Amino acid sequence: MMNEIVAAVNNVIWSPALIVLCLGVGLYFSIRSRFLQLRHVREMLRLMFDGKSSNSGVSSFQALTMTLAGRVGTGNIAGVATAITFGGPGAVFWMWVVAFLGASSAFVESTLGQVYKEKINGQYRGGPAFYIEKGLGMGWYAWIFAVATIFATGLLLPGVQANSIASSLQTAVGISPNVTAAVLAVALGFIIFGGVKRIATFAEIVVPFMALGYIIVACVVVALNIEQLPAVLKLIINSAFGLDAGFGAILGMAIMWGVKRGVYSNEAGQGTGPHASSAAAVSHPAKQGLVQGFSVYIDTLFVCSATAFMLLITGQYNVQAEDGSPMFTGIKGVAAGPGYVQTAMENVLPGFGSLFVAIALLFFAFTTIVAYYYIAETNIAYINRKINRPWLTFVLKIGIMGATVYGTVKTADLAWALGDIGVGLMAWLNIIAILLLHKVAFTCLRDYEAQKKLGLDPVFHPEKLGIKNAHYWEGKTDAELLSSSIANAALQDAEKAKS
């Protein structure tokens, strides 16, 4: 009964309208910005390591890793496997399309997050709820987003990540899901009860290490089978456009699952990225917008592609038609998910592959749960501006730990379906908002580009651009903005010297 209700809700939320909206808005933003995701790649890389953290905010790199902690998760391993299972190899191409177009959406939403951020209890806070209220003047809509996001990231989405961790560890080393649930709950409690700074520091250390390590090992697997790569690329392209004889019948499913898992994985336009990006101490909102645009590339074009190539090159995947009948069977007795990737890597790297995937997924998924907590906490901070109920944060901490334990021991199908509801609900609410507010983000981009042409380190003055309600930025001098960008480096150096 529960599965049927969840499936019915999913069919409504993930109707073709949302697929069209995700792709259409990304294309529109790309054209409006003259494809900033191509023009500014070099600037994205430069800005990624610009600035340091302060007492109020985090550095651009820390904000990037906090965002990647959310973006790079089980969707990059299990999500790719399910996309191929239900959409065929062509789903991978549509994940790439979502990433390319979604980079412009990520720029818009993260720039807006910076424009309308606030300083609450000494920390920078921002996100869709803030820019919906201040930019659109629609407090009721902002509250709907905040409540939906707390529900999605605090209760629905953590279970997907936890379930994949439990599944992979059980496959690799036989650890009981009950043991995994207990360990995850304790580790999560240690991190989230430590505050935003501990979350940022944790993400800064773990995320680059885990992503780079996974990509390197995936490249080794591909290199050992390099002669098959041209055929795999041809299979992906042909399947994406219905040209492959075997998978041409599921063209619609390829697009739907590619977009669905693409949005789930890289989260561009979903509204999660702006929460972390708003915490960065920068002198101009477009700086963090550009950094966040590049994070989509890291997630999908690098990490998801690594998984897809491993599966398709080794043939360790299954594809099934809409009615559930098999279209291709490359692996038997393994449910769609991390088991595909573990089997693929174990075949190429015996005695190492399965355990490595389990460890990678442990880091990927756990950091994502931590990022979900930060997102939900930010929306509680938004609500507490009006009603001031500090105990809500404590309830969230207990709730997300409970959701993690629940997801660990429940079936994967139910966990994924609940997660899809959370992603789809946030995407609907946020994409409509950024579509209404995108002019503000592109005004910031033009201002940033104009200052760069003059050889300046861009600073943001909303009054000069006609942008209202950007209260954090109003009245600040260039020196103040630039000092926030370098973020009290002397103070930070002094703190390091003390330690």
Salt bridges, closest charged atoms under 4 A:
GLU43 OE2 - ARG46 NH2 2.88
GLU43 OE2 - LYS452 NZ 3.54
ASP50 OD2 - LYS287 NZ 3.85
GLU118 OE2 - LYS134 NZ 2.93
GLU118 OE2 - ARG385 NH2 2.99
GLU133 OE2 - ARG385 NH2 3.16
GLU377 OE1 - ARG125 NH2 2.82
ASP420 OD2 - LYS260 NZ 3.79
ASP420 OD1 - ARG261 NH1 2.94
ASP447 OD2 - HIS284 NE2 2.84
GLU449 OE1 - ARG34 NH2 3.62
GLU449 OE2 - ARG39 NH2 2.96
GLU449 OE2 - HIS40 NE2 2.67
ASP457 OD1 - LYS287 NZ 2.70
GLU474 OE1 - HIS471 ND1 3.45
ASP478 OD1 - HIS461 NE2 2.47
ASP493 OD1 - LYS52 NZ 3.84
